[in-house]
Amino acid sequence: MINFSLVDVKSITSSEPRSNFSEANLENLADIIIESGGIIRPLVVKMIGVESYTVVDGHFEYYAAVRAREKNPRQAEMVNACVIAPKLEDLVVKQVATIKGIDSSGKPVTPQTETTKLEPRLTNLELRLEKQFNELKSEFIQERQRIDSQFKQLENLIPQKVEHSNPLSLLNSLDKDELSIKLQRARIPGAEKLAKAIEDARHKKPKQEFEDYRDVVKSVKDLGEKRILTIIDQWSRS
């Protein structure tokens, strides 16, 4: 016995994957279903439980009806369906196959090749892969920007390397206040007075710099070899 009924789309399932069909075609038919108020060709379904059905024929129309319900739940909640008894399933499947083999003019219809059947699936697969690629690309760019930002923060935390960091270069380049601070850190007695003496002696040089450590000792009053050795030792470690 075959019964024609209005069936809730939510209560129907399909054994055929949705990816077998073109999303563009499903979208187009869904809009038509909403505008016309239903599908012209009822789904062929069988009951598999209490208020639960599975599609025997009309998988494309089913997925279009599902999409229509997603877009307009109120208007596309129900779908026309031909509910068959389980014992008639084989006969109905044969009938469907026979009808599909002949078009409306009575002429045999050339069956779709496997390549034609695969085209919608390949198109959908390409779209999904492209979407995933774009998502991964976006995540990669964001991650790279995050890492670059972290590197910049780390660079700001790292003290800049001082050019001419050897003690003689420091004696020739630092001003009085900077010399005073470094001498104090090296625990050199009279650091402030000694810093002024170093700066004054340096400015008296033809090139405004000491030639070597002996020149420093010779030019700076009360510096002495012991002090200069202490300064060299302490500044070399820092």
Secondary structure by P-SEA (a helix, b strand, c coil): cbbbbbccccccccccccccccaaaaaaaaaaaaaaccccbbbbbbbccccbbbbcccaaaaaaaaaaaaaccccccbbbbbcccccaaaaaaaaaaaaaaccccccccccccccccaaaaaaaaaaaaaaaaaaaaaaaaaaaaaaaaaaaaaaaacccccccccaaaaaacccaaaaaaaaaaacccaaaaaaaaaaaaaaaccccccccaaaaaaccccccaaaaaaaaaaaaac
